[in-house]
């Protein structure tokens, strides 16, 4: 990728912060969108511009000279799924894409590529399946419906003669954000326990490899669907077993029954109980090289960074 100006929506989140930093380190220019007016102008993540997707507001100056857009924006799914928050989860993703689409429609833009985050909840929960990007995405789960709307909003950019890439992201492992600290804390205290029967597949990816995947898509002008996962998914039981071993602990507590989790968490229990075994082979066939190929190496690095 020649020196390029990239616009990032969601740059202040876990993934966006790392991506913006990496792009700047590689010599690219970064514009990012924010609702926080204290972040406007030049800063550590690039140059900030105001937007408020819920109000359909965006500073069109953010698009000046931009050749590529990465949209990682969306309300977090880990918060309790009240009726209002479920609406925010869905609407925030659609609104972010719609505001960007409208801005490009009314601007003499130079954008050639739009890269959108998505999720492996596109695939139905299944303990046996081995999913590739070619598999159907007709699951009727809440998160499955969110992904379908999310990806449809991304595909709309094709009408603007912009190529579209969608990255279906799995369980992101980072030392100080996302799910890993919450998983590691009880295990470190010797209080780790399997959620459900532990046989559900967890298609994980180290944050470093995920950022590298996004950069790979940008650098190679890729379009289409890609699974943002590592090459070696593991069962939940195996994941906790490796984590406990690295922490010098044993998993001695009984598993938490799925029925109890559903009672306590409602539909949100899908976040810990759903099983999607997802392939990264498409990336590997294109020459992408994982730094964290196995969970052992990933957990070693994460624990050392905490």
Number of C-alpha atoms within 10 A of each C-alpha: 11 7 10 17 21 27 29 27 23 22 26 20 16 16 20 21 16 18 25 26 17 17 20 16 10 12 12 17 19 26 25 29 24 21 15 13 11 9 19 16 13 13 9 12 23 23 17 26 23 21 23 16 21 13 9 14 15 21 13 15 11 21 25 15 16 20 17 22 24 23 24 22 24 21 16 14 15 10 11 14 17 12 8 9 15 20 13 19 18 20 19 19 26 22 21 26 27 18 19 21 18 13 19 17 13 9 12 10 15 14 21 16 24 25 25 25 23 27 22 27 25 25 27 21 20 14 14 11 15 13 18 17 20 8 12 11 16 12 16 13 16 15 24 20 17 23 24 20 17 25 25 13 18 26 19 15 21 13 10 13 11 18 20 22 25 26 25 22 21 24 21 22 22 23 19 14 14 18 14 17 17 11 15 21 12 13 23 17 13 17 15 23 20 22 21 21 14 22 17 23 26 25 26 25 28 28 24 19 22 25 22 19 21 22 17 18 21 21 12 10 17 18 17 13 19 26 25 30 30 28 20 17 24 18 19 21 21 18 20 22 19 16 24 21 14 16 17 12 17 20 18 11 11 10 15 14 14 18 12 13 18 15 11 11 14 14 16 20 19 18 14 17 21 17 25 25 25 26 21 22 17 14 20 13 9 10 10 16 14 19 13 19 16 17 22 14 12 21 23 13 15 18 17 8 10 9
